[in-house]
Amino acid sequence: MSKGRKTKGVGHVDNLVGGDEEKARLKAILATFSGELTVAEASRQLGITTSRFAKLRAEVLQGALDRLAPRPVGRPAKEVDEMALLKEEMERKQERADAERLILRTLLQVGQSMLDDEREKKGFTPGEGRKKRNR
């Protein structure tokens, strides 16, 4: 055996942040790996069935494995708020539509003004229309 400090074993769980029930479950799972407890003993200690214990152990191991997967170096990218982007795009489109409506209104007013000026030059008076033909 190597010289040095004796390992804390499942005692490492005590230094983690979490609830007492979660710590007890993790300790029981770890104790089955080291042979301190059998699956049946750990299940009985936690008050669950052995099949539930097996599922719990698999979930814990999968979570640990996922957490150990390589990740990109550096700070995580800023999350994109898609709803905010869509809202900004809608606002830009609304502003553009408002500007286009203003341009059209102005063009219609200018056109109407030009038409009125032309009618005045020709002596057209409002209310005068085409004369009806006799049938």
BELHU-V407358 format. One record per backbone hydrogen bond with DSSP energy under -1.0 kcal/mol. NH is the residue of the N-H (numbers start at 0). CO is the residue of the C=O. E is the energy in kcal/mol with one decimal. If there is no record, write none. Layout:
BEGIN
NH | CO | E
NH | CO | E
END
This chain:
BEGIN
10 | 7 | -2.1
11 | 8 | -1.7
12 | 9 | -1.6
13 | 10 | -1.1
14 | 11 | -1.2
15 | 12 | -1.7
22 | 18 | -2.2
23 | 19 | -2.3
24 | 20 | -2.0
25 | 21 | -2.4
26 | 22 | -2.7
27 | 23 | -2.2
28 | 24 | -2.3
29 | 25 | -2.7
30 | 26 | -2.4
31 | 27 | -1.4
32 | 28 | -1.1
33 | 29 | -1.8
35 | 30 | -1.4
36 | 30 | -1.6
41 | 37 | -2.8
42 | 38 | -2.6
43 | 39 | -2.3
44 | 40 | -2.6
45 | 41 | -2.0
46 | 42 | -1.2
47 | 42 | -2.4
52 | 48 | -2.3
53 | 49 | -2.3
54 | 50 | -2.0
55 | 51 | -2.6
56 | 52 | -2.9
57 | 53 | -2.2
58 | 54 | -2.3
59 | 55 | -2.4
60 | 56 | -2.5
61 | 57 | -2.6
62 | 58 | -2.5
63 | 59 | -2.4
64 | 60 | -2.6
65 | 61 | -2.8
66 | 62 | -2.0
67 | 63 | -1.3
68 | 65 | -1.1
81 | 79 | -1.2
84 | 80 | -2.1
85 | 81 | -2.6
86 | 82 | -2.3
87 | 83 | -2.5
88 | 84 | -2.4
89 | 85 | -2.5
90 | 86 | -2.3
91 | 87 | -2.4
92 | 88 | -2.5
93 | 89 | -2.4
94 | 90 | -2.5
95 | 91 | -2.3
96 | 92 | -2.5
97 | 93 | -2.5
98 | 94 | -2.3
99 | 95 | -2.6
100 | 96 | -2.3
101 | 97 | -2.0
102 | 98 | -2.2
103 | 99 | -2.5
104 | 100 | -2.5
105 | 101 | -2.4
106 | 102 | -2.7
107 | 103 | -2.6
108 | 104 | -2.3
109 | 105 | -2.6
110 | 106 | -2.8
111 | 107 | -2.8
112 | 108 | -2.5
113 | 109 | -2.5
114 | 110 | -2.3
115 | 111 | -2.6
116 | 112 | -2.4
117 | 113 | -2.2
118 | 114 | -2.3
119 | 115 | -2.2
120 | 116 | -1.9
121 | 117 | -1.4
122 | 119 | -1.0
123 | 118 | -2.7
127 | 124 | -1.9
END
